[in-house]
Amino acid sequence: MRKSVGEEWLYGALQMLRLPLPERQFRFHPERKWQLDFCWPHLKIACEVEGGVWSKGRHIRPAGFIKDMEKYNALSTMGYTLLRFTTEQVKSGMAINALEPLLRSQMWRIPSL
């Protein structure tokens, strides 16, 4: 699957700050084919970069919005923390400013560090 501009931008910021790198397009559910843009499974932290916010993309159409709600609710019931950002929020630094303290506070929980 092709990565979005926002996803690539955020991944680059994670690398530059030497933060733990996520699994990308991670399938978190044992029965559904749902994927997460970024996931740190050991930390139960997930991040989605929502595309098409201004271009009437799938995520803001009623059917797509409802499917996303189902996915995000399932993720929450599995104990995950989810952060969601638009590409504009990634580019402005808002996303990395929210993720960095969360990841740094949990880095000790990652087995490979």
N, C-alpha and C positions, 0 to 999 in steps of 0.2 A: 504494500500500500504506500502511496506517495505521501510524504510528510508535508504538512502545511508550512507556510512561511513562519507563522507564529511558533509552531513546534520547533522548527530549526533554530529560531532566534533564542527561544528559552533554553534549549539544550546547550547551545553555545554559551549562554550566560552561566549555566550550571558548571560547565567545564572550566570556564575562566575563573570562577570563584572556588574551584576545587571542592565542590560539594559532591556528595554521593550521587552517582549517576543512576537514573531510573531504568527500569525495564520499559521498553517502548512497545506500544500496541499490545499491552498485557491482557491476556484473557483471565479474568478474575473469578468468573462464575463456573462451577463445575458442570452445569447443564446448558447454559446459554452461551451464545457466541459473542457476547459483549466484549469489547476491548476498551482499554483506557489508554489515552495518549501517553501518559507517564504514570508509572507505579513503582513504589518502593514497598514491595510485598512484606518484607520483614518489619517495616515500620507501620504498615497498614495506612500509608499515605498515598493518595492518588491526585492527579492533576489533569484537567481537561482544558485544552485551548479550543474554545468554541469559534468555529468559523461561520461565515455567512450572516453575521448579525445585521449588517447593513445592506446585504445584497439579497435578502429574502431566502437565505439558505435553509437547508433541511431542518436545522435545529430550532428555527423560529416558526416554522409552519406547524399547524395544530397536531398533525399525526407525529411528526418528528419530535415535537416538544413533549408530547405524552409518552413516547417511547423513551426519551431521555429521562423523564421523571421516574419511570419504572426501573430503568438501569441504575439511576443514582439512589433510589430508595433501597434497592437490593444491596448496593454497595454499602450503604449506611447500616443496614441490618447485619452485615458481615463484619462490622466494627471498623470500617475505614473512615479516615478523614479525607474529605474531598475538597479541593480548591479548584475553582473554575475561573477562567480568564478569557477575554477576547484578545485577538491579535494586537489591537491597539493598547490594551493594558500590558501585554508582554513587552511591546516596543517602548512603552513609557517607563518601564522599570517596576511597575506596580507588582507584577507577578513574582519577580525574583525577590523583591523586598518583602513579600509575604512568605515565600518559600524558604528563603535563607535562614531566618531564625528558627523556623520550625524544624528544618533538616539538621541544623547545627545542634539543636537541643536534643536530638534523637540519634546522633551519629554513633554514640557508644553502643547502641543496640544493633548495629550492623555487624554481623559476624566477621566479615573480611577486613574490617578496619582495625 
